[in-house]
Amino acid sequence: MEHKPVITADALSPDWMGAAARPLPDRVHQSSSGVRSNEDNDRTSTAAKSGAWTSALRWMRDAAIGLAIITSIPLVAIATRADVMSFNHTETNARIAQIDKLRVLRLPATSELSPLAAGQLWHATDVMPRNGMFPTHPAAPPAERGWEKLSLTEDMFTGVRRQDRHLVQSADILRAAQKELSPAELEYLRTVAEAPIWSNVDRIASARAIDVIGARYVLPFRDDASPVLMHIPRFAATKEIAYAGLSRAAYHVAQGEPERAEHALRSVLSYGFVILDNGSTAIEALIGRVVAGIAMEGLHTLYTMTGNEAGAALTAPMETASAATRNVDGRMTEENLAAISRDPSLSRTIRLEGLRALAFSSCTSVRGAIFGPSAESQAAFVDARKSLARYPSELAFIDLLQDAPNRPLGNSEIESKAEWLLLGAASVASTVLNNPRIQTCTRVLNAYH
C-alpha cells in the first residue's frame, strides 16, 4: 500500500497559504487597536456628555418646579389678601371740609419767611422720632413752652376740663377768665401767654407756604428708604400748642383785651391750616383739622361772650361727618386712586396720600406684583409732579412714593411659622427673579391682614 506523504503546516509555502496566514505588520495591529480604542472613548464620552446633560436638565427642571412652588406661595397670598387694602378718604375729606369756611379767619399771609425758613421753624416745634433710614436736619433748639413748668392745682379754674396737670382742655377757660381770678390763676395764664414759643407759632401761622420735606429731611433720600417706614412727628406737642392757645387767649380776656384774645385764637386756627395744607400725609391733615377745631371752639366761645353774632354763627359747632361716608367703596383700584390724586377740590395732603396708596395699588393683583404699575398709574405720577410738587424736595418725595413697591422693607417681627414660610418664600422669589415687588407687596399685605 502506497503511503502518501503527510503535508504539514511547516511544509506549506507562504505563497500557498495566502495573505491571511501571514503575520500582520505591527502598524496594522496598532491601527486596528487604536480605532477600537477611539470608538470606545467616543462612546464613553458621548455617554458621559449625555448623562451630564440629562442631569443638568433634570436639575434645571427640579429647580424650576421648586422656584414655581416657592413663588406661588406669595402670589397666592397676594391674590387672596388684596382686598384687605383700602383707602377711604371720604370721611377725612368731609372732616376737613367742615372747617374750610373758617379760612376767612386766617391771619394775613406774609412773605417774612421763605418756604424753607418756615419749614425749618416748624421743624423746630415738632418732636421727630429718630429714624436712620430717614436722617433729618438738625433742628434749632426748641423755644421754651412756659406751661411745661407749671402745675394746675385742684383749686384752680374749678370746673374747667384739663388735659393734664399742665394744661386745660376746654374753651371754658375763656369764660372763667371773665370772673375774678386768684393770683395763682392769673399768674398761670400770664406765664402761658408770654411763653417764647408763641413768636414762632405766629410766624409759622402767617407763612404763605412751607417746604416741610426740604426742611425736615436730608436729601436725596437713601436708596433703601421706604415711605412705609417714614416716621410721623409726635403731634402731641402740636396739640399742646392748640390747648395752650386757649389759655393764652384767656389771659387777654382777663386783661380786658378781646381783640388780642381773638388774634391769639386766629393764630392757632391759622397754624392748623398750615399743617393741613403743607403736610404730606393724611395724619398731618387730621392733626391740622384737630388744631383748627380747638381754635374754632375758642373763637365761638369768645364771639358769643362779646356779642359777635356773625362770628358766633361762622364758628358754631358743626354736625359730624355723615356716617354714609364710611360706606363709600374704598377699594384701591388704580383708576380711583389716580382720580383722587388729580382732584383739585381735595386737600394737598389727601391727594398725596392718594398717591401713596396708588403706588401700592399694584400690590392688589398678581399681575401688578409681577409686572408693576399700569400706564394709568404712571401717568398720575407724571401729573402729580406738575400739579402737586412745589419744590425739589416735594419732587423727590413723589418719586419716593412711586418707587415704594421696589424698595424692600427689610426684616420684620415674625409671629408664626406660617408667616415665616410666607415671608421667606417671598424673599427667595424676589431675589431669584430680581423682582423686589413680590417681597414688598407680600409684607405690606401681611401687615394689613
Secondary structure, 3 states (H helix, E strand, C coil): CCCCCCCCCCCCCHHHHCHHHCCCCHHHHHHHHHHHHHHHHHHHHHHHHHHHHHHHHHHHHHHHHHHHHHHHHHHHHHHHHHHHCECCCHHHHHHHHHHHHHHHHCCCCECCCCHHHHHHHHHHHCCCCCCCCCCECCCCCCCCCHHHHCCCCCCCCCCCCECCCCCECCCHHHHHCCCCCCHHHHHHHHHHHCCCHHHHHHHHHCECCCCHHHHHECCCCCCCCCHHHCCCCCCHHHHHHHHHHHHHHHHHHHCCCHHHHHHHHHHHHHHHHHHHHHCCCHHHHHHHHHHHHHHHHHHHHHHHHHCCHHHHHHCCCCCCCCHHHHHCCCECCHHHHHHHHHCCCCCHHHHHHHHHHHHHHHHHCHHHHHHCCCHHHHHHHHHHHHHCCCCHHHHHHHHHHHCHHHCCCCCCCCCCHHHHHHHHHHHHHHHHHCCHHHHHHHHHHHHHC
